[in-house]
Amino acid sequence: MTRTRLLRSLLMAASAASIFGAFGLVSAAEPDPKALKYTLPENLKWTASPSGNSTAVLYGDPSKPGLYIVLTKWTAGHMSMPHSHPNDRLITVISGTWWVGTGPNYDPASTKAIPAGSFVTHFAKQLHYDGAKDGDCLLQIVGMGPER
């Protein structure tokens, strides 16, 4: 690398650092709790269920009226039986592959693979079943309570 290119690279790095610092992108200060609240992954409170998944409530309370947001982890080899929800649920697959099926007849072999990055709407009062087959998956679910 020539001296000119090295100096140019160092100058660009220094400029970027000052820009990020000016906008608060590089800061060790804690944010004002009146302005925002955050939960780091290691502080999420997971609750396990017998169906092979565990859930962490991020916002609201699914058992009470109003908006809620949860993370749901499905472990490989676990599926739910056909069921429905009283309200629409909006689901984003964060990681892994989620498997979904519809109708009253439980048939894991006929489920559709939904890969990470996908968005799904479970419509209210419609029978479906879902879960993980060959690997774990993580979902973010947004809905309106109360959820049973």
C-alpha positions in Angstrom: 0.0 0.0 0.0 1.4 3.4 -1.0 1.9 6.1 1.7 -0.8 8.2 0.1 -3.4 5.3 0.2 -2.4 4.5 3.8 -2.9 8.2 4.8 -6.2 8.3 3.0 -7.4 5.1 4.7 -6.4 6.4 8.1 -8.1 9.8 7.4 -11.3 8.0 6.4 -11.3 5.8 9.5 -10.7 8.9 11.7 -13.6 10.7 10.0 -15.9 7.8 10.4 -15.0 7.5 14.1 -15.7 11.2 14.7 -19.0 11.0 12.7 -20.2 8.0 14.7 -19.2 9.6 18.0 -21.0 12.8 17.1 -24.2 10.9 16.5 -23.8 8.9 19.7 -23.2 5.6 17.9 -20.0 5.0 19.8 -20.9 5.6 23.5 -20.6 3.7 26.7 -23.2 5.9 28.5 -26.5 4.3 29.6 -29.5 5.6 27.7 -32.0 7.7 29.7 -34.6 5.1 31.1 -37.3 7.7 30.5 -36.5 7.6 26.8 -36.1 3.8 26.2 -36.0 0.4 27.9 -34.0 -2.5 26.6 -33.6 -6.2 27.6 -30.4 -8.0 26.6 -30.7 -11.6 25.4 -29.2 -13.0 28.6 -31.9 -11.2 30.7 -35.0 -12.6 28.8 -37.3 -14.6 31.0 -38.1 -17.9 29.2 -41.1 -20.0 30.2 -41.2 -23.6 29.0 -44.4 -25.4 27.8 -45.1 -29.2 27.5 -45.4 -28.8 23.7 -41.7 -28.4 23.3 -41.5 -24.6 23.0 -40.5 -21.8 25.4 -41.7 -18.2 25.3 -40.3 -14.9 26.5 -42.7 -12.0 26.7 -41.1 -8.8 25.2 -44.1 -6.5 25.5 -47.5 -6.5 27.0 -49.2 -9.6 28.4 -50.9 -12.2 26.1 -53.4 -13.0 28.8 -54.7 -9.4 29.1 -56.4 -7.1 26.5 -54.0 -5.2 24.3 -50.9 -5.6 22.1 -48.3 -8.2 23.0 -45.0 -9.3 21.5 -43.4 -12.6 22.4 -40.4 -14.7 21.3 -41.1 -18.4 20.9 -38.4 -21.0 20.6 -39.4 -24.4 19.2 -37.0 -27.2 19.8 -36.4 -29.7 17.1 -38.9 -32.6 16.9 -41.7 -30.8 18.6 -45.0 -29.8 16.9 -48.3 -28.4 18.3 -51.6 -30.2 17.7 -54.3 -28.5 15.6 -55.5 -25.4 17.5 -56.7 -21.8 16.8 -56.3 -18.4 18.4 -59.1 -15.9 19.1 -57.3 -13.0 17.3 -54.9 -12.7 14.3 -51.2 -13.3 15.1 -48.4 -11.9 13.1 -45.3 -14.0 13.0 -41.7 -13.4 11.8 -39.3 -16.4 11.6 -36.1 -15.1 13.2 -34.0 -18.2 12.8 -34.3 -21.8 11.7 -37.1 -23.3 9.8 -40.7 -23.3 11.1 -43.1 -25.9 9.8 -46.8 -25.0 9.4 -50.0 -27.0 8.6 -53.7 -26.1 8.5 -56.9 -27.9 9.3 -58.2 -30.3 11.9 -56.2 -33.4 10.7 -52.7 -33.4 12.3 -50.3 -34.4 9.6 -46.7 -33.2 10.1 -45.6 -34.8 6.8 -47.8 -32.3 4.9 -46.4 -29.2 6.6 -44.9 -26.3 4.7 -41.3 -25.2 5.5 -41.1 -21.5 6.4 -37.5 -20.3 6.5 -35.9 -17.6 8.5 -36.8 -14.1 7.4 -40.4 -15.1 6.4 -43.6 -13.4 7.7 -46.8 -15.4 8.4 -50.3 -14.3 9.5 -52.3 -16.8 11.5 -55.9 -15.7 11.0 -58.2 -15.7 14.0 -60.2 -18.8 14.7 -58.6 -20.9 11.9 -57.2 -24.3 12.8 -53.5 -24.8 12.3 -50.5 -26.7 13.8 -46.8 -25.8 13.7 -43.4 -26.4 15.2 -39.9 -27.5 14.4 -38.8 -30.7 12.7 -35.1 -31.2 12.1 -33.8 -28.1 13.9 -34.7 -25.4 16.4 -36.4 -22.3 15.3 -37.1 -18.9 16.8 -40.2 -16.8 16.1 -41.4 -13.3 17.0 -45.2 -13.3 17.5 -47.3 -10.1 17.7 -50.9 -10.3 18.7 -53.7 -8.8 20.7 -54.7 -10.4 24.0 -56.3 -12.0 25.7 -54.7 -15.1 24.3 -55.7 -18.4 25.9 
